[in-house]
Amino acid sequence: MVGFGANRRGGRLPSLVFVALLVVIAILAFNCWNASSRQALLQEEVAELQSQAKRTEVARGRLEKRNSDLLGKVDSHKKQLEQKEADYSHLSSQLQARDGQVKRCEDSKV
């Protein structure tokens, strides 16, 4: 009587299966290499984008500071302008009062 494994050759794989396994291993190795090289490129791109974002954030901070400084200057100039306009109106009213006094003096002389 012959057992179940009687017509097998002693532990040898058929050459077609062996070649197929080698092809699968080669394909997997290529895919792994391709994925790792892509990952390296993407990591470089991410690092570059992060540095660009950091530079942009620094520039934004400088611009916001400059903007707030300029807004402060605008406010101080507005206050100075309002003060000068108030002084002008005060001086204008004093001038009108003096003109009135001059007219009264001239009228009284006449």
C-alpha positions in Angstrom: 0.0 0.0 0.0 1.1 3.4 -0.9 0.5 6.3 1.5 -0.7 9.7 0.7 2.7 11.3 0.0 4.2 8.4 -1.8 4.5 9.9 -5.3 6.0 13.2 -4.1 9.7 13.9 -4.8 11.5 14.4 -1.5 10.7 18.0 -0.5 11.5 19.7 -3.7 9.2 22.5 -5.1 8.2 22.4 -8.7 10.3 24.9 -10.6 7.2 26.8 -11.9 6.0 27.5 -8.3 9.6 28.5 -7.3 9.9 31.0 -10.3 6.4 32.4 -9.5 7.5 33.0 -5.9 10.7 34.7 -7.0 8.7 36.9 -9.3 6.2 37.8 -6.5 9.2 38.6 -4.2 10.8 40.8 -6.9 7.6 42.7 -7.4 7.1 43.2 -3.7 10.7 44.3 -3.3 10.3 46.8 -6.2 7.1 48.1 -4.7 8.7 48.5 -1.3 11.7 50.3 -2.8 9.4 52.6 -4.8 7.2 53.4 -1.8 10.3 54.2 0.4 11.8 56.5 -2.3 8.4 58.2 -2.6 8.2 58.6 1.1 11.6 60.2 1.3 10.6 62.7 -1.4 7.4 63.5 0.3 9.2 64.0 3.6 11.6 66.4 2.0 8.6 68.3 0.5 6.9 68.4 3.9 10.0 69.7 5.5 10.3 72.4 2.8 6.6 73.3 3.2 7.0 73.5 7.0 10.0 75.9 6.7 8.1 78.0 4.2 5.1 78.1 6.6 7.4 79.1 9.4 8.9 81.9 7.3 5.5 83.0 6.3 4.4 83.1 9.9 7.4 85.2 10.9 6.7 87.6 8.0 3.1 87.8 9.0 4.1 88.6 12.6 6.4 91.4 11.4 3.6 92.8 9.1 1.1 92.7 11.9 3.5 94.5 14.2 4.2 97.1 11.6 0.5 97.4 10.9 -0.3 98.0 14.6 2.6 100.6 14.8 1.2 102.4 11.8 -2.3 102.3 13.2 -0.9 103.8 16.4 0.7 106.6 14.4 -2.5 107.2 12.5 -4.4 107.5 15.8 -1.8 109.9 17.2 -1.9 112.0 14.0 -5.7 112.1 14.2 -5.5 113.3 17.7 -3.0 116.0 16.7 -5.2 117.0 13.8 -8.2 117.2 16.1 -6.2 119.3 18.6 -5.0 121.6 15.8 -8.6 122.0 14.5 -9.8 122.8 18.0 -7.0 125.4 18.3 -7.9 126.8 14.9 -11.5 127.2 15.8 -10.6 128.8 19.1 -8.2 131.2 17.4 -10.8 131.9 14.7 -13.4 132.7 17.3 -10.9 135.0 19.2 -10.1 136.7 15.8 -13.8 137.3 15.2 -14.2 138.7 18.6 -11.3 141.1 18.1 -12.7 142.1 14.7 -16.0 142.9 16.5 -14.1 145.0 19.0 -12.2 146.8 16.2 -15.5 147.5 14.4 -17.0 148.9 17.7 -13.9 151.0 18.2 -14.1 152.4 14.7 -17.8 153.0 15.1 -17.3 154.8 18.4 -14.5 156.9 16.8 -16.8 157.9 14.0 
